[in-house]
Structures are given as C-alpha cells and as structure tokens.
Amino acid sequence: MGAARAVDPLSTLLLFGAGLIYGLTFTCNKIAVSAGIPPVAYVFWQCLGAGLVLLAVSLAAVTRPGLSGRDIRRYFVISVPALALPFTVLSFVAPKLPAGVLAMGQVLVPMLTYLFAIAARLDRPHFLKVGGILVGLAGVLLILVPGASLPAPDMVWWLLLGFSAPLLYAFSSIAAVLFRPPETPSAPMAAALLLASALFLLPLMAATGSWWFFAGAMDDGDWALLGVTAINALYWVLFFEIIRRAGPVFFSTFNYIVTLSGVLWGVVIFGDRPSAWIWGALVLMLAGLFLVIAGPRLDRRTGYSKNE
C-alpha cells in the first residue's frame, strides 16, 4: 500500500495558483453559455485551443506526447472523465445556477479522490485527513438546504446534476497516476489529454447539431471562451505537475480553493450576494483544507497513523 508523500512548499504554492485561476472558469462558463455558445461546442473549442497551444510549446521544447496505441488509449481513459464529460455537464448547467454555488460541488472531489486512492492502494487512512474531508463535506451540505442558500428551491436538481462532475474528476485524478506514461513531461501530457477530449467531443458536437465558430465582432461570450482556453492551458500543466510532486489526494484539496475562488469571482464579476449559509460553508471548507494538508503530520504526532 502506498504511503502519503511529503508536501513541499512549491507544491502548495502551485496548488493555490491552480485553484485561484480555475475558480474563474465557473464565471466564464456562465458568460459564454448565456451568450449563446452551445455547451458541447464551448468545451470542444477550449480543449482544442488549449491543446494546440501546449502542443506547440512542447514541440518547441523538443518534447512530445507518446503516440503508441497504448499511450493513446491512456489519454482517453484520463481525459474523458477529466475534461470532456464534466466540462460539458458544468457548461450545460451553468446558466441555471449562480456561478459561486456551482463551484461548491468541487468540495466533493477530495473525499471521493481519497476513497479511490485508498481502494487503489495509493494512500493510507489518516485519522485527521478523513476528518478534514468530512468537515469540508459538511460545508457543501449547508448549501443544499432548499430555500436557505439557493435563490430558488427547484435549483437543487440542477445543482445535483452539476455535482456529477466531482465523481468524474476524482476518478481522473487516480487515473492520471495509474495510467500516465512515466516518461512524458507535464506539458505534452496535458496537450495530449486536451486534444483527446476535443477528438472525443467532435462527433458529439456533430450529433447534437452544436456546430459553432467565432463570427463577427467579439462579444462577451467569445472573450470568455478565449479566457477559459488560456486557463485550461495553464491549469492542466499544473494538474500533472502537482500530482507528480505530491500525489492525487493532496491535489484534490485544490477543489476547496476552487470553491472559495469561484464564490469570490462570482461576487466580483456578477455581484452575487452569498447567504450566511454560503459563508458558513466556506469556513468549514477552509478548516477541512487545513486538516487534509496537515493531517498526516499531526497523525504521526498523535499516533493515529502507525503504519507511516
């Protein structure tokens, strides 16, 4: 069974950077889809654009993704649950919910990733880490109280649909460890995943009649698509680099940071007014984040994690 990895300061800094920029994607999703860009086309173009940018960077650095049949299958196993499916779900429900509230679903990812990691023997149970994940989960439960935190009670069904994305994200984090070709650097690996997702989405876009392309003067939706494309190009490099350095469970705590930044971006850009339940949920999430990051060290001191 795998042991938890030590977390260095650079990994923590990269984690907070990834969470801050990724939190803006919920706002971009809402702007782009509300402006009329079909959800499937929106995800396709951001994956294709970010993938081509990273491929160009990789080729300039004389590195490239592996192109064997086995490598290509691995790219699809990681990319479809990490990109194509959850991005499409989140883009579809984005106009139905406040951007900050939808970001709250990310808090489920650490708990699910930790459970998957234990099942895959990539991590061990830690008393305080489990406690931290449960504290974070308690935070997300606060926003599911109908009439208290959501503007309309019937929004809960859209929220639950949006919460299918965390399950896919958790699976993809574990898949990134189990199936990543060990010799492939982070940038070409991210390029391969983004391009594999675009290829997966191409027939889906055709089947749903979701063809779309930039036309005429740039509007807010077009700029939001360009913005989220740039975010994805940077984020997926950080995704692989952080997992390589500190493991999938540590990376999964980035979702607490995404939740906080997603709410704050919603306040800044849309003027969202989170309820007291939302702010209470954020406090619980930050407490959970601290326990997950510091948990293994504290467990060793208190004797709960005797196998370390």
ROVOLUM-572241 format. One line per field, with one value per residue (C-alpha): y, x, z; residue in one letter; residue number from 1. Coordinates in steps of 0.5 Angstrom, whole numbers, padded with zeros to 4 digits. Layout:
% residues N
c2 = c(Y | ...)
c1 = c(X | ...)
c3 = c(Z | ...)
resn = c(a | ...)
resi = c(NUM | ...)
END
This chain:
% residues 308
c2 = c(0000 | 0007 | 0012 | 0019 | 0024 | 0030 | 0036 | 0041 | 0049 | 0050 | 0044 | 0048 | 0055 | 0051 | 0048 | 0055 | 0058 | 0053 | 0054 | 0061 | 0061 | 0055 | 0058 | 0063 | 0058 | 0058 | 0065 | 0064 | 0058 | 0063 | 0068 | 0064 | 0060 | 0065 | 0069 | 0063 | 0059 | 0051 | 0048 | 0042 | 0047 | 0051 | 0045 | 0043 | 0049 | 0051 | 0044 | 0044 | 0051 | 0050 | 0043 | 0046 | 0052 | 0046 | 0042 | 0048 | 0049 | 0042 | 0042 | 0048 | 0045 | 0039 | 0034 | 0031 | 0026 | 0019 | 0016 | 0009 | 0005 | 0004 | 0012 | 0014 | 0009 | 0012 | 0019 | 0018 | 0014 | 0020 | 0026 | 0024 | 0024 | 0029 | 0034 | 0032 | 0030 | 0034 | 0040 | 0039 | 0038 | 0044 | 0048 | 0046 | 0047 | 0054 | 0059 | 0055 | 0057 | 0062 | 0061 | 0061 | 0056 | 0051 | 0052 | 0049 | 0042 | 0042 | 0040 | 0033 | 0032 | 0031 | 0026 | 0022 | 0022 | 0020 | 0014 | 0012 | 0013 | 0008 | 0003 | 0003 | 0003 | 0010 | 0012 | 0010 | 0012 | 0018 | 0020 | 0028 | 0027 | 0024 | 0029 | 0034 | 0031 | 0030 | 0038 | 0040 | 0036 | 0039 | 0045 | 0043 | 0040 | 0047 | 0050 | 0044 | 0047 | 0049 | 0056 | 0058 | 0058 | 0058 | 0063 | 0058 | 0051 | 0048 | 0050 | 0044 | 0039 | 0043 | 0043 | 0035 | 0035 | 0039 | 0035 | 0029 | 0033 | 0031 | 0024 | 0024 | 0029 | 0024 | 0018 | 0022 | 0024 | 0017 | 0015 | 0020 | 0017 | 0010 | 0011 | 0017 | 0015 | 0016 | 0019 | 0024 | 0031 | 0035 | 0040 | 0035 | 0030 | 0036 | 0037 | 0030 | 0030 | 0036 | 0034 | 0027 | 0031 | 0035 | 0029 | 0025 | 0031 | 0032 | 0027 | 0029 | 0036 | 0034 | 0029 | 0035 | 0040 | 0044 | 0047 | 0054 | 0058 | 0066 | 0070 | 0078 | 0082 | 0079 | 0079 | 0077 | 0070 | 0070 | 0073 | 0068 | 0062 | 0065 | 0066 | 0059 | 0057 | 0060 | 0058 | 0051 | 0051 | 0053 | 0049 | 0042 | 0043 | 0045 | 0039 | 0034 | 0037 | 0038 | 0030 | 0028 | 0032 | 0031 | 0026 | 0026 | 0026 | 0033 | 0035 | 0034 | 0039 | 0044 | 0044 | 0047 | 0053 | 0053 | 0053 | 0060 | 0063 | 0061 | 0065 | 0071 | 0071 | 0071 | 0077 | 0081 | 0080 | 0078 | 0082 | 0075 | 0076 | 0070 | 0068 | 0067 | 0059 | 0060 | 0064 | 0059 | 0053 | 0057 | 0057 | 0049 | 0048 | 0052 | 0048 | 0042 | 0044 | 0045 | 0038 | 0035 | 0038 | 0038 | 0031 | 0026 | 0030 | 0031 | 0024 | 0022 | 0026 | 0023 | 0016 | 0015 | 0013 | 0008 | 0005 | 0011)
c1 = c(0000 | 0003 | 0005 | 0003 | 0008 | 0011 | 0009 | 0014 | 0012 | 0013 | 0007 | 0003 | 0004 | 0002 | -0004 | -0006 | -0005 | -0009 | -0015 | -0015 | -0015 | -0019 | -0024 | -0025 | -0028 | -0035 | -0036 | -0033 | -0038 | -0044 | -0042 | -0040 | -0046 | -0051 | -0048 | -0051 | -0045 | -0047 | -0044 | -0041 | -0038 | -0036 | -0032 | -0029 | -0026 | -0023 | -0020 | -0018 | -0015 | -0011 | -0009 | -0006 | -0002 | 0001 | 0003 | 0007 | 0010 | 0012 | 0015 | 0019 | 0022 | 0023 | 0018 | 0012 | 0007 | 0008 | 0004 | 0004 | -0003 | -0002 | -0001 | -0007 | -0012 | -0009 | -0010 | -0017 | -0018 | -0016 | -0018 | -0026 | -0027 | -0023 | -0025 | -0030 | -0036 | -0035 | -0034 | -0040 | -0044 | -0042 | -0043 | -0050 | -0052 | -0048 | -0054 | -0058 | -0055 | -0050 | -0043 | -0041 | -0046 | -0044 | -0037 | -0039 | -0039 | -0032 | -0031 | -0034 | -0027 | -0022 | -0027 | -0028 | -0021 | -0019 | -0023 | -0021 | -0014 | -0014 | -0018 | -0012 | -0007 | -0004 | -0006 | -0007 | -0012 | -0010 | -0015 | -0015 | -0014 | -0021 | -0024 | -0022 | -0025 | -0032 | -0031 | -0031 | -0037 | -0041 | -0039 | -0043 | -0049 | -0050 | -0052 | -0056 | -0062 | -0067 | -0069 | -0063 | -0057 | -0060 | -0064 | -0070 | -0071 | -0072 | -0065 | -0063 | -0064 | -0059 | -0054 | -0054 | -0053 | -0047 | -0045 | -0044 | -0038 | -0034 | -0034 | -0031 | -0026 | -0024 | -0023 | -0019 | -0014 | -0013 | -0013 | -0007 | -0003 | -0004 | -0004 | 0000 | 0006 | 0012 | 0017 | 0012 | 0013 | 0007 | 0006 | 0006 | 0002 | -0003 | -0003 | -0005 | -0011 | -0014 | -0013 | -0016 | -0022 | -0023 | -0023 | -0028 | -0033 | -0032 | -0037 | -0042 | -0042 | -0044 | -0049 | -0052 | -0052 | -0048 | -0043 | -0041 | -0035 | -0033 | -0037 | -0037 | -0035 | -0032 | -0037 | -0037 | -0038 | -0032 | -0028 | -0030 | -0028 | -0021 | -0020 | -0022 | -0018 | -0012 | -0014 | -0014 | -0007 | -0004 | -0008 | -0007 | 0000 | 0000 | -0005 | 0000 | 0006 | 0003 | 0000 | 0007 | 0010 | 0005 | 0000 | -0007 | -0010 | -0006 | -0008 | -0015 | -0015 | -0015 | -0022 | -0023 | -0019 | -0023 | -0030 | -0027 | -0024 | -0031 | -0035 | -0031 | -0030 | -0038 | -0038 | -0033 | -0036 | -0043 | -0045 | -0047 | -0049 | -0048 | -0052 | -0050 | -0050 | -0045 | -0040 | -0041 | -0040 | -0033 | -0031 | -0032 | -0028 | -0022 | -0022 | -0022 | -0017 | -0012 | -0014 | -0012 | -0006 | -0003 | -0007 | -0001 | 0004 | -0001 | -0003 | 0004 | 0005 | -0001 | 0000 | -0006 | -0002 | 0002 | 0004 | 0007)
c3 = c(0000 | -0002 | 0003 | 0003 | 0000 | 0004 | 0001 | -0001 | 0000 | -0008 | -0009 | -0004 | -0008 | -0014 | -0011 | -0009 | -0016 | -0020 | -0015 | -0016 | -0024 | -0024 | -0020 | -0026 | -0030 | -0027 | -0029 | -0036 | -0037 | -0035 | -0039 | -0045 | -0045 | -0043 | -0049 | -0054 | -0055 | -0055 | -0049 | -0053 | -0058 | -0052 | -0049 | -0056 | -0057 | -0051 | -0051 | -0058 | -0057 | -0050 | -0053 | -0059 | -0055 | -0051 | -0057 | -0060 | -0053 | -0052 | -0060 | -0059 | -0052 | -0057 | -0053 | -0055 | -0052 | -0054 | -0060 | -0059 | -0059 | -0051 | -0050 | -0054 | -0050 | -0044 | -0046 | -0047 | -0040 | -0037 | -0041 | -0042 | -0035 | -0033 | -0039 | -0044 | -0039 | -0033 | -0037 | -0042 | -0035 | -0032 | -0038 | -0039 | -0032 | -0032 | -0034 | -0029 | -0022 | -0019 | -0021 | -0014 | -0012 | -0017 | -0015 | -0009 | -0012 | -0012 | -0005 | -0006 | -0010 | -0004 | -0001 | -0007 | -0009 | -0002 | -0002 | -0009 | -0007 | -0001 | -0006 | -0011 | -0005 | -0007 | 0000 | 0007 | 0012 | 0016 | 0022 | 0021 | 0014 | 0014 | 0019 | 0015 | 0009 | 0013 | 0015 | 0008 | 0006 | 0012 | 0009 | 0002 | 0006 | 0008 | 0001 | 0000 | 0005 | 0000 | 0001 | 0005 | 0000 | -0007 | -0010 | -0012 | -0009 | -0015 | -0017 | -0013 | -0018 | -0023 | -0017 | -0016 | -0024 | -0023 | -0018 | -0022 | -0025 | -0018 | -0019 | -0025 | -0023 | -0017 | -0022 | -0027 | -0021 | -0020 | -0027 | -0028 | -0023 | -0025 | -0033 | -0034 | -0038 | -0033 | -0039 | -0041 | -0038 | -0036 | -0042 | -0047 | -0043 | -0042 | -0049 | -0051 | -0046 | -0048 | -0056 | -0054 | -0051 | -0057 | -0061 | -0057 | -0057 | -0064 | -0066 | -0060 | -0063 | -0070 | -0067 | -0063 | -0068 | -0064 | -0069 | -0067 | -0069 | -0068 | -0072 | -0073 | -0067 | -0061 | -0055 | -0048 | -0050 | -0055 | -0050 | -0044 | -0049 | -0050 | -0043 | -0041 | -0046 | -0043 | -0036 | -0039 | -0042 | -0035 | -0031 | -0034 | -0034 | -0026 | -0025 | -0028 | -0024 | -0017 | -0018 | -0020 | -0014 | -0008 | -0011 | -0012 | -0005 | -0004 | -0011 | -0009 | -0004 | -0009 | -0010 | -0003 | -0006 | -0013 | -0009 | -0005 | -0011 | -0015 | -0010 | -0010 | -0017 | -0017 | -0012 | -0016 | -0023 | -0022 | -0016 | -0013 | -0005 | -0002 | 0004 | 0011 | 0010 | 0004 | 0008 | 0014 | 0009 | 0006 | 0014 | 0014 | 0008 | 0010 | 0016 | 0012 | 0008 | 0013 | 0016 | 0010 | 0009 | 0016 | 0018 | 0016 | 0020 | 0026 | 0026 | 0026 | 0033 | 0036 | 0034 | 0030 | 0023 | 0026 | 0019 | 0017)
resn = c(m | g | a | a | r | a | v | d | p | l | s | t | l | l | l | f | g | a | g | l | i | y | g | l | t | f | t | c | n | k | i | a | v | s | a | g | i | p | p | v | a | y | v | f | w | q | c | l | g | a | g | l | v | l | l | a | v | s | l | a | a | v | t | r | p | g | l | s | g | r | d | i | r | r | y | f | v | i | s | v | p | a | l | a | l | p | f | t | v | l | s | f | v | a | p | k | l | p | a | g | v | l | a | m | g | q | v | l | v | p | m | l | t | y | l | f | a | i | a | a | r | l | d | r | p | h | f | l | k | v | g | g | i | l | v | g | l | a | g | v | l | l | i | l | v | p | g | a | s | l | p | a | p | d | m | v | w | w | l | l | l | g | f | s | a | p | l | l | y | a | f | s | s | i | a | a | v | l | f | r | p | p | e | t | p | s | a | p | m | a | a | a | l | l | l | a | s | a | l | f | l | l | p | l | m | a | a | t | g | s | w | w | f | f | a | g | a | m | d | d | g | d | w | a | l | l | g | v | t | a | i | n | a | l | y | w | v | l | f | f | e | i | i | r | r | a | g | p | v | f | f | s | t | f | n | y | i | v | t | l | s | g | v | l | w | g | v | v | i | f | g | d | r | p | s | a | w | i | w | g | a | l | v | l | m | l | a | g | l | f | l | v | i | a | g | p | r | l | d | r | r | t | g | y | s | k | n | e)
resi = c(1 | 2 | 3 | 4 | 5 | 6 | 7 | 8 | 9 | 10 | 11 | 12 | 13 | 14 | 15 | 16 | 17 | 18 | 19 | 20 | 21 | 22 | 23 | 24 | 25 | 26 | 27 | 28 | 29 | 30 | 31 | 32 | 33 | 34 | 35 | 36 | 37 | 38 | 39 | 40 | 41 | 42 | 43 | 44 | 45 | 46 | 47 | 48 | 49 | 50 | 51 | 52 | 53 | 54 | 55 | 56 | 57 | 58 | 59 | 60 | 61 | 62 | 63 | 64 | 65 | 66 | 67 | 68 | 69 | 70 | 71 | 72 | 73 | 74 | 75 | 76 | 77 | 78 | 79 | 80 | 81 | 82 | 83 | 84 | 85 | 86 | 87 | 88 | 89 | 90 | 91 | 92 | 93 | 94 | 95 | 96 | 97 | 98 | 99 | 100 | 101 | 102 | 103 | 104 | 105 | 106 | 107 | 108 | 109 | 110 | 111 | 112 | 113 | 114 | 115 | 116 | 117 | 118 | 119 | 120 | 121 | 122 | 123 | 124 | 125 | 126 | 127 | 128 | 129 | 130 | 131 | 132 | 133 | 134 | 135 | 136 | 137 | 138 | 139 | 140 | 141 | 142 | 143 | 144 | 145 | 146 | 147 | 148 | 149 | 150 | 151 | 152 | 153 | 154 | 155 | 156 | 157 | 158 | 159 | 160 | 161 | 162 | 163 | 164 | 165 | 166 | 167 | 168 | 169 | 170 | 171 | 172 | 173 | 174 | 175 | 176 | 177 | 178 | 179 | 180 | 181 | 182 | 183 | 184 | 185 | 186 | 187 | 188 | 189 | 190 | 191 | 192 | 193 | 194 | 195 | 196 | 197 | 198 | 199 | 200 | 201 | 202 | 203 | 204 | 205 | 206 | 207 | 208 | 209 | 210 | 211 | 212 | 213 | 214 | 215 | 216 | 217 | 218 | 219 | 220 | 221 | 222 | 223 | 224 | 225 | 226 | 227 | 228 | 229 | 230 | 231 | 232 | 233 | 234 | 235 | 236 | 237 | 238 | 239 | 240 | 241 | 242 | 243 | 244 | 245 | 246 | 247 | 248 | 249 | 250 | 251 | 252 | 253 | 254 | 255 | 256 | 257 | 258 | 259 | 260 | 261 | 262 | 263 | 264 | 265 | 266 | 267 | 268 | 269 | 270 | 271 | 272 | 273 | 274 | 275 | 276 | 277 | 278 | 279 | 280 | 281 | 282 | 283 | 284 | 285 | 286 | 287 | 288 | 289 | 290 | 291 | 292 | 293 | 294 | 295 | 296 | 297 | 298 | 299 | 300 | 301 | 302 | 303 | 304 | 305 | 306 | 307 | 308)
END
